[in-house]
Amino acid sequence: MTLAVVSRSIQEVIGALTPVVLGIALDAGMESGATSAIWIIAGWLALLALIQSLTMAYGHGVEVLLWLRTAMRSINQVHGHVTRSGPAILRRRSTGEVVATTMSDSEHVGNLVEVTPRLIGSVMAFGTVAVILLMQHTALGLVVLIGVPVITAAAALLIRPLQSRQQAQRDEQGKLTSLGTDTVAGLRVLRGIGGEAQFASRYAEQSQRVRLAGNEVARLQSWIDGLQILIPGVFTAFVMWQGALLTMDGNLTIGQFTALFGLTIYLVRPLQIVMMVITQFGRARVGARKIFNVLRITPISGTLDERIAAESGDVSEAADQSPFDGPLVDGRTGVRIEPGIMTAIVSSTPEDSAALAERLARIDDEQADVTVSGIDIRTLPISVVRENIMLTRATPELFGGQLRAVIDARRPYDVADRPLVEARATIYGPSAVKPFHPDEERDEQLLDALSATDGHDVLASLDNSLSGEVTEKARSLSGGQRQRVALARSLVDTPRILILVEPTSAVDSHTEDRIAERLRERRAGRTTVLTTGSPLMLDRADEVVLVEGGQEVVRGSHSDLLARARGGDRAAQRYEWVITRQTGAAE
């Protein structure tokens, strides 16, 4: 910002001084002819033009960088907060509104920062012009010094109604984006029920609302744009008329009148820049309000541990204490997860077991009535919880990119992404980007994790290379392949506690059997929680817990529970009924 302000100030001040030097040259030429003084002044003019062009080019480059850094940092802040807030965002804001806030509003905030150096440079130029005019003629100097701020303030009265119309347009645009996002996400379902025409009609109707709101903005914006030309033009005509009268009376020389003409014409530029900044300020204010509305949303997890985290100081020290090596206990159901073994959770209502998994992973502080080693999990720093407990849902989210980066999610940059790395380093600074270069040892670990989840077909579909490109949201992979890649991602991270929700629901029984055996081997000695109804997975678990009616009903190994069921144990028989019902086997 400092470099941009200095560059723009030099450029604008030189632009204001150029007519003065030209007027001096004109008076000198009329008085003495083409003497050496004229050539010296011409040299000064050439030097001023060179400096002005260099500072203009450099200043513009720095301003673009300012826009990029501000916009991208705003985008990253919103993205980061959305990530931390989780479902809390969708309780207060629609997906489309968040997308519009991230892209459009952040860009407007960046634009305001971009034009700020121009505004400061224009103020410097205005001050230079005012001082010069005061030195040449006090009355004209006062006209400029007082008239320009008054005219600018009068034109700025149109900004508030413009902001209101921009706000209305922005709200309608958010609704349209949200409607479009929801429609695309459910397009397959819409086609199945014949609802395309209805949603197309709704989209067209909302589009017209956006158009009408845009017309209201454009109508007022056109008046402001016209005033940017009209007001400086009228002001210039008035000053020149006064200057012409003073010249005819002999109070100004021809050179001074020429300088006055150049200075007055030059004032048009600062006036236009001020009006442009005022307009951009209105857009940025609307955008900033939308950004703050997102940032004000309280995350559903991590809000109770702020004081604890602040007092603990170094998060890594808290992690070294490892309370996660102890048992996990859910206060609602009484389910106790013993450390170092694989525990399977079974319920006749899969939603209940999935909700238990989310409580154990502390997804929502209001729901997470859970202790770890006797400590309320909500009092631990959320970053420590996330480092030690990993939750993988039945329908996991995957990003596009190289398969290597999709699996090794905590190290997303590859040597093949060098242009992206260099661009990020330019925007955020070298210290903000830490690219990694894949090595054979790390690649072997990724391939091993992929093999453990029977992901050979995933690798084969990408030319047997970890550098193969996975499309956006992994749409190029089947449901079962996405599930296995997500499971491989979980195994690579090797968390102390791994919670898997229906990890094999989208694969066939033969693949499931291989995954179950390899998962048991890979997680030996570590705490693993499964929510599943598959006998193949349950048979590999060290302990199985049946949860019914919000309470633990029975516990034991899969084979032990089946044996107890045959012996007449009613709780074990309930377990057998739930398993056969979920698998479709005969009762």
Summary of the structure (lengths in Angstrom):
residues: 587
radius of gyration: 34.4
end to end distance: 73.9
largest distance: 123.8
contacts: 1916
relative contact order: 0.08
helix: 71%
strand: 8%
